[in-house]
Amino acid sequence: MPDMPQRPPPYRFRIMEPMDNPRFRLVLALALAAYVVGGMTDLVTDRPTRWLSVHVVFEVGLILLALWLLAVLWRGWRQAARDAERLRHTLEARREERDRWRERAQKLLEGLGGAIDAQFREWGLTPAEREVALELLKGHSHKRIAKHTGRSERTVRQHAVAVYRKSGLGGRAELSAFFLEDLMLPPSA
């Protein structure tokens, strides 16, 4: 199974991308904390005679707003850190699953590759013809095979013709069908 990024859970409070930068988060948290401390210091040094004045209510409101923002940001960052850790674990599990699949598939592919090469040898193909035949089985074009093998496209075509002649097959489709016609997925449960 290929590595597929999983969709993170929806956030209640949408966080902007600059928030992903730890330095920016620290500066923002310190600025809000400084505002809270500054506002409280201002209230204490003003020594208001009336606590229900517009000035005092406004400053207390701003202090409470800054405290609330700090709490919301902290909670969001904490949730994002938990989600990131969960995603790291999921990604690691998918990598392990992929590696196990590759290991199992590698053994099967080596067996299939050996069987294909044995058939190529039975047909009497030269090493160059076997290489071109395998590339044809993979579905590559003559041009791509030429680039990949360092041969001219004309030489690749000549090898392909030799492969078809020696195997008694009529072309690329018959070559593929010879090896893959009986390949089936296991029956589903």
C-alpha positions as CSV (number, residue, x, y, z in Angstrom):
1,M,0.0,0.0,0.0
2,P,1.6,3.4,-0.9
3,D,2.2,6.0,1.7
4,M,-1.0,8.0,1.8
5,P,-1.3,11.0,4.0
6,Q,-4.2,10.7,6.3
7,R,-6.6,13.6,6.8
8,P,-6.1,15.3,10.2
9,P,-9.1,15.6,12.4
10,P,-11.0,18.9,12.0
11,Y,-10.0,21.6,14.4
12,R,-12.5,23.6,16.4
13,F,-10.3,26.6,16.1
14,R,-8.6,27.0,12.7
15,I,-4.9,27.9,13.1
16,M,-3.0,29.9,10.4
17,E,0.2,28.5,8.8
18,P,2.6,31.0,10.5
19,M,1.4,29.3,13.8
20,D,3.4,26.2,12.7
21,N,6.6,28.1,13.3
22,P,7.6,27.5,16.9
23,R,9.5,30.8,17.1
24,F,6.3,32.7,16.0
25,R,4.2,30.9,18.5
26,L,6.6,31.7,21.3
27,V,6.7,35.4,20.3
28,L,2.9,35.6,20.1
29,A,2.5,33.9,23.5
30,L,5.1,36.2,25.1
31,A,3.4,39.2,23.6
32,L,0.0,38.2,25.0
33,A,1.5,37.4,28.4
34,A,3.3,40.8,28.4
35,Y,0.0,42.5,27.6
36,V,-1.7,40.7,30.5
37,V,1.1,41.7,32.9
38,G,1.3,45.2,31.5
39,G,-2.5,45.7,31.8
40,M,-2.5,44.4,35.4
41,T,0.4,46.6,36.3
42,D,-1.4,49.6,34.7
43,L,-4.5,48.9,36.8
44,V,-2.5,48.6,40.0
45,T,-0.5,51.8,39.4
46,D,-3.6,53.8,38.4
47,R,-5.2,53.0,41.7
48,P,-8.7,53.6,40.4
49,T,-11.2,55.0,42.8
50,R,-14.1,53.5,41.0
51,W,-13.8,49.9,39.7
52,L,-16.8,50.2,37.5
53,S,-15.4,53.1,35.5
54,V,-15.2,52.7,31.7
55,H,-11.3,52.8,31.8
56,V,-11.1,49.9,34.4
57,V,-13.8,47.8,32.7
58,F,-12.1,48.3,29.3
59,E,-8.7,47.3,30.6
60,V,-10.0,44.2,32.5
61,G,-11.9,43.2,29.4
62,L,-8.7,43.4,27.3
63,I,-6.8,41.5,30.0
64,L,-9.4,38.8,30.0
65,L,-9.4,38.7,26.2
66,A,-5.6,38.2,26.1
67,L,-5.9,35.4,28.7
68,W,-8.6,33.7,26.7
69,L,-6.5,34.0,23.5
70,L,-3.5,32.5,25.4
71,A,-5.7,29.6,26.6
72,V,-7.2,29.0,23.1
73,L,-3.7,29.1,21.4
74,W,-2.2,26.8,24.0
75,R,-5.0,24.3,23.6
76,G,-4.8,24.4,19.8
77,W,-1.0,24.0,19.9
78,R,-1.3,21.1,22.3
79,Q,-3.9,19.4,20.1
80,A,-1.8,20.0,17.0
81,A,1.2,18.4,18.8
82,R,-0.8,15.4,19.7
83,D,-2.2,15.1,16.1
84,A,1.4,15.4,14.7
85,E,2.6,12.7,17.0
86,R,-0.4,10.4,16.1
87,L,0.4,11.1,12.4
88,R,4.1,10.2,12.9
89,H,3.0,6.9,14.5
90,T,0.6,6.2,11.6
91,L,3.2,7.1,9.1
92,E,5.8,4.8,10.7
93,A,3.2,2.0,10.8
94,R,2.5,2.5,7.1
95,R,6.2,2.5,6.3
96,E,6.6,-0.8,8.2
97,E,3.6,-2.2,6.3
98,R,5.1,-1.0,3.0
99,D,8.5,-2.6,3.9
100,R,6.9,-5.9,4.8
101,W,5.0,-5.9,1.5
102,R,8.1,-5.1,-0.5
103,E,10.0,-7.9,1.2
104,R,7.2,-10.4,0.4
105,A,6.7,-9.1,-3.1
106,Q,10.5,-9.1,-3.7
107,K,10.6,-12.8,-3.1
108,L,7.7,-13.4,-5.4
109,L,9.1,-11.0,-8.1
110,E,12.5,-12.8,-7.9
111,G,10.8,-16.1,-8.6
112,L,8.7,-14.6,-11.4
113,G,11.9,-12.9,-12.8
114,G,13.7,-16.2,-12.7
115,A,10.9,-18.0,-14.5
116,I,10.8,-15.3,-17.2
117,D,14.5,-15.4,-17.7
118,A,14.4,-19.2,-17.9
119,Q,11.8,-18.9,-20.7
120,F,14.0,-16.3,-22.5
121,R,16.9,-18.7,-22.3
122,E,14.8,-21.6,-23.6
123,W,13.9,-19.4,-26.6
124,G,17.7,-18.9,-27.2
125,L,17.6,-15.1,-26.6
126,T,21.0,-13.4,-26.3
127,P,21.6,-11.3,-23.1
128,A,20.8,-8.1,-25.1
129,E,17.6,-9.6,-26.5
130,R,16.6,-10.8,-23.0
131,E,17.1,-7.2,-21.6
132,V,15.0,-5.7,-24.4
133,A,12.3,-8.4,-24.0
134,L,12.1,-7.7,-20.3
135,E,11.7,-3.9,-21.0
136,L,9.0,-4.7,-23.6
137,L,7.2,-6.8,-20.9
138,K,7.3,-3.8,-18.6
139,G,5.5,-1.8,-21.3
140,H,8.4,0.5,-22.2
141,S,8.6,2.1,-25.7
142,H,11.4,1.4,-28.1
143,K,12.6,4.9,-27.6
144,R,12.7,4.6,-23.8
145,I,14.4,1.2,-23.9
146,A,17.0,2.7,-26.2
147,K,17.6,5.5,-23.8
148,H,17.7,3.2,-20.8
149,T,20.0,0.6,-22.3
150,G,22.3,3.0,-24.2
151,R,21.5,1.5,-27.5
152,S,20.1,3.1,-30.6
153,E,16.3,2.9,-31.2
154,R,17.0,1.0,-34.4
155,T,19.1,-1.6,-32.5
156,V,16.3,-2.0,-30.0
157,R,13.8,-2.6,-32.8
158,Q,16.1,-5.3,-34.3
159,H,16.3,-7.0,-30.9
160,A,12.6,-6.8,-30.5
161,V,12.1,-8.4,-33.9
162,A,14.6,-11.2,-33.0
163,V,12.7,-11.8,-29.7
164,Y,9.4,-12.2,-31.5
165,R,10.9,-14.4,-34.2
166,K,12.7,-16.7,-31.7
167,S,9.7,-17.0,-29.4
168,G,7.2,-17.5,-32.3
169,L,5.1,-14.7,-30.9
170,G,3.4,-12.0,-33.1
171,G,4.4,-8.9,-31.2
172,R,4.4,-7.1,-27.9
173,A,0.9,-8.0,-26.9
174,E,1.5,-11.7,-27.5
175,L,4.7,-11.5,-25.5
176,S,2.9,-9.9,-22.6
177,A,0.0,-12.4,-22.9
178,F,2.4,-15.3,-22.9
179,F,3.7,-14.4,-19.4
180,L,0.7,-12.6,-17.9
181,E,-2.4,-14.3,-19.4
182,D,-2.9,-16.7,-16.4
183,L,-2.0,-14.1,-13.8
184,M,-5.0,-13.6,-11.6
185,L,-5.8,-12.0,-8.3
186,P,-6.8,-14.5,-5.6
187,P,-10.6,-15.0,-5.3
188,S,-12.2,-12.5,-2.8
189,A,-13.8,-13.9,0.3
